């Protein structure tokens, strides 16, 4: 009797072990075949390589990139670098400014992006194909889309990427799209603006300025062109012309309710006020600019606004307020995982602590900064960061 019970018990244990083995094997197989999830982090969309017969002047690589960025609905876990920010970052690492190829790993290091979207469009006779690659640190995903127009290819690509990153949001967006089909026309589609950006990349400011004047004369509502012109005028210290450009641009951006442009335009205005010793006016403008940028979660611009506010407050010996602004700048840049902004703000904090003879704290900040420079390969900031570090070390030795 006891032998029969023992035999049944052994059979039961064997059955349980067999089922457990099957479950573990099935789980292991599913995990091995499951596509790797895309980690949260900043997204950088590269300019779209266009090799088509399309004669529509609205499409160039920047306009296509701009539309793709605008149509991605990926939520707060995936902050998006904006078109001009990306162009500037690429310019920092590009040996050939007209080349459409870029070192993806270097770009991820310098920008802090966790995901880089690379795409190209080919086709003719209303039959277009968009191929995209989602680059992450250790793996990639690819996709191919066929469409009857460039616009439709970009929209479909945006939806596919959104679905992979944020399925719930994409479902809501699809429901909304059934009710209202909204079109997006990029300000970067103007050929004159494309030419101006190209000349800026080549360092020919005069030629870029001429293109921008022509565009603004023919299309006076292009805010990107007006802001780029204002940037050139600030660089050239043409303060009277700059003031005229910015007043018109801010009025237009207010009318268009474009908070992102308002933030960036007011940042330029505050810079001009700072350079012409209108300090309190500059701080007032920055306060408004912060509100504009916060409404659209433009963390990068908020970081630069806080940096400038810190520098102004330090200039008028409000060091405690300056320290707070620099710390806020670091926080905003960390939200974008943007190493260049973090390094700049850490250097500014270190300089402030040197002024107050707090050398140990200054060294802690500059050490963090130099770690970023070395880890990310921030060549443009290496010299100034190392020089400041040496200065602080010398101060500590001769206390």
N, C-alpha and C positions, 0 to 999 in steps of 0.2 A: 504493500500500500504506500509506504513512505518512498519507495523507489519510483513509483508512478508519479507521485507528487513532485519529486525531485526532477524527473524527466520533463514534466510539463513546465516547471519553473525555468529550466534551462532553455526550453523551446521559446518561452515567452521573452526571456532576456535576449536570446539570439535574434528574435524577430524585431525587438526594440532597437538593438544595435544595428541591424540591417537597415531599418527605416532611417535611423539617425545618419548612417553612412550615406544613404541615398540623398538625404536632405543637404548634408554638408557638401557632397559632390555637386549637386544642382546649384547651390549657392555660389560655390567656387567658380562653376562654369559661367553663371550669369554675371558675376563680378568681372570675370576675365573678358567677356564679350561686350560688356556695357561700355559705351563711349564715355571718355573722361568728361566730367562736368567742367564748365567754364567757371573759374574762380572769380569772385567779385574783385573789382578794381577799376582803375581809370581806363577808358577806351580811347584809342587814337585811330582815326580813319585816315588812311593815306590818300593822296590825290589819285583819282581814278584814271588809269591808263586807257585812252580812247584810240582805237584803231578801226574806224568805221568810215563809211561813205557819207555820213550825215553832214549836210550842209547848213543845218540850223545853227545860227551864230550863238544861240543861248547855251550851247554845250562846250565846255572846256574842262580840263581835269579838275580845276578848283570848284567850278560850279557844280559838277557832278558829285564831288566829295561833299560840298556844302549841303546839297539836297539829301544825300545819304545820312549825314549827321542829323539834319533836321527831322528826318522821318524815323530815326531810331527812337523807340520808346522803351527804355531799358530800366527806368527807376533809379532811386537814389543809390543803390548798391553799385551802379556802374556810371560814375560821373564821366561826362563827355568833354574832351578837349575840343575847343571851337576851331573853325577853319583857319583863321589867321594865326592863332596860337601854334597850330600844327606847322604851318608854313614857316614860322619863325624858328621853331625847334629844329625842323629839317635843315634850315639854313645854317644852324650852328654846327652841324656835323657833316654837311655836304662839301666835298671837295670840288665838285662840278655842280654849280647851282642850277644848270639847265638839265641835268640828268634826272631821269625819272626812277632811277634805282637807288636804294638806300639799304644800309646794313640794319636789318631788323633788330638784332640783339643790341647793337649800339644805341639804336633809337629807343628801345625799351628802357635801357639803362639811363639815358639822359632825360627822357620824358617822365619816367616812373610809370609808364603805362603797363597794365597787366594784360591787355589785349590789343593787338594791332590788326586792323582790318585792311587787307590788301585786295584790290579788285581791278579787273580789266574788262572792257567791253569791245567786242568785235561784231561785225555784221554788215549787211547791205540789204537794200530793197525791203525795208521794214521787217527784217528777220535778224534780230540781235541776240547775242549770247553774252551773258555776264558770268565770269568765273571769279569766285572769291576764295580767299584763304584767311582763316582766323588764326593768327599767330599768338600762342601763349609761350610761357617760359620754357616748357618742356614738351609740348606737343602742339599739333596743328589740326584744324578741321578744314575741309574744302567743300565747296558747293558750286553747282552750275545752274544757271537760270536762262531760259529761252523766253523771249518776249517780242512783241511787235514794235516796240519803241524803246528808246533809251530811258525815258521817264518811267515806263512800266517796269523795265528791268531793275532800275534803282529802287522803286517802291517795293517790288517783290523781294529784293535782296534785304531791304530794311526789315520787312516783315519776317523773313526767315531768321535773320540774326536775332531780332527781338524775341521770337518764339523760343529760340534756344536759351536766351538769357533770362527772359522774364515771361514765361508762358501765360500767367494769369493776366498780366497787363495787356498782352497782345490779344487775348480773347476779348477783353473789354474794348480794345481799339478796333477790332474787326466789327464789333456790334455798332460802334459809333460810325465807322466808315460806311456802313449800309445806309445810315440815315443821312450823313452829309459827306460828300466827296470834296475835300479841300485840296486846292492846288498850291504848290510852293514854287515861287520864282526867285531864284538866287540872285542877290545883288552882284555876285561875282561872275554872272554870265556875260556882262558887258565886255566886248573885246578890248576896248580901251583900258578897262580896269585890269584885265589880264595882262596887257602890255605894261601897264604901270607897275604891277607887282613884279613882273619879270625884270624890269629895269632896276627896281629897288634891290632885288636879289643880286643883280650884277654890280650894284654900287653906283649906278648912274642916276643920281637924285634929280638932276636937272631934266633929264628925259622923262623920268617918272612924273615929275611935277607938270610937265607940258601935257602928258596924256591925261592926267587928272583934271586939269583946267578944261580941256576939251570935253571930257565926259560930263563934268558938272555943268558946263554951259548947255550941253544937249540934253542932259538928264539931271535936272537940279534936285531930284529927290533921292539920289543915291547916297545914303548915309556912309557907307563904307568908303566911297571915294572922298567924301568930305572929311572923314576922320583921318584917312591916310594923308590927305593934303595938310591937315592941321598938324599931324605928326612931323611932317617935313618942315613946316613953318616953325614949329617949336625947336626942332633940331638946328635950324638956321637962325634962330633968335629973331624971327620976323614977327615981333609981338603984336604990332598993329594989325597986320594982315591975319594973324592967328586969331585975334579977338573977333574980327569980323567973321571968319570962317566958323568959329565955335558957336557964336551967338546964333547964326543961321542954322547950324546943324542941330543945336540943342532945341531950338524952336520946332524944327522939323521932326526930330525924334519924339518930342513931347506930343506933337499932333498925331504921330503914328503910334504912340504909346509903346515905344520900343525901349524897354527898361535896360536891356543889355547895352544898347548903344548909348543911352543916357549915362550909364555908369562909366563907360569908357571915355566918352566925350568930357564928362566932368572931371575925370582923373587928369586928362590933358589940360583942362582949364586950371585945375589946382596946381599942376606943375608950372604953368606959365605965371600964375600968381606968386608962387614960391620964388621963381627966378627973378621976379620984378619987385620982390620985398613986400608983397601984399599978403602977409602971413595969416592974419586973422580971416581974411576973405578966403584964403586957400583952405583953411580948416573948416570953414562953413560949407564950402563947396564939397569937400570930402565927406562931410556928414550926410549930405543929400545923396552923393554918389553911393555911399554904403547902402542906403535904403534901396536905391535902384538895383544894385547888384544882388542884394539879398532876396529881392522878389523873384529873380530868375535863377537863384542858386549859382551865381557866377563866382565860384570860390576863388578862382585864379585872380580875377579882378579885385575881389575883396582882399586878397592877400597883398596885392600891390598898393591898394588904397591904404591899408594899415601900415605898410612899410613907409609910404610917403608921410602919413600922419605921424609916425614915430620920428622920422628925420626932422620934420618941422618942429615938433615939440622939443626934441633934443637941441635944436638950433636956438630956441628961446629959453633954454635951461629948465624946461619942465620934464626933468629926467624920469620921474616916476611914471608919468603919463606916456612918455616915449617908450619906456620899458614894456608897459602893458600893450602898447600898439605893436611893438615888434613881436611880442609873444603871441598876440592874436594873428599876426601875419603868418607865423610858423604854423599855427593851428589850421588856418585856411589852406595853406599850401600842403599840409599833411592830408587834408581831406581829398585833395587831388593826387596825393602821393607825388608831388612835384618837387624833385630834389633841387632844381636851380633856385626856386623861390625860397626853399627852406635854408639853403646855404647862404643866400644873400642876407636873409633876416637874422640868421645866427651870427654872421659876421658883424652886422649892425649892432646886435646885442653885445657882442664882445667889445666892440669899440666904445659903447656906452659905459660898460663896466670899467674899462681902462681909464676913462675920464674921471670916474669916481674912485679910482685907485683900488678897485676890487679885483685884483689880478687873479686870484684863484678861480673866481667865478668866470672871469673873462676867459681863462684858459679852458675851463670846462666847455664853454660855448664854442670856442674856436676848435677844440679837439673834436667835438661833434660835427662841426662844419667840415673839417679836413677829412674825417671818415667818409662823409658823403662824397666829397670831391674824389677821393681815391677809389671808393667802391664803385661810383657811377661813371668815372672817367670824364669829369666836368673840366675839360682842359681850359676853357675860357676863365674859369674861376680859380684855377690852381695857383697861379702866380700871386694874386692878391691875397688869397687865403693863407698861403705859406708865409708871405711877407708879414701879415698880421700876427700869425702864430709866432714867428721869430721875434717880433717886437714885444709880444707879451712875455715870452720866455726870458728875454733880456731884462724886462722890467722886474720879473720875479727874482732874478738872480742878483739884482742890485738894490733890493729893498733895504 
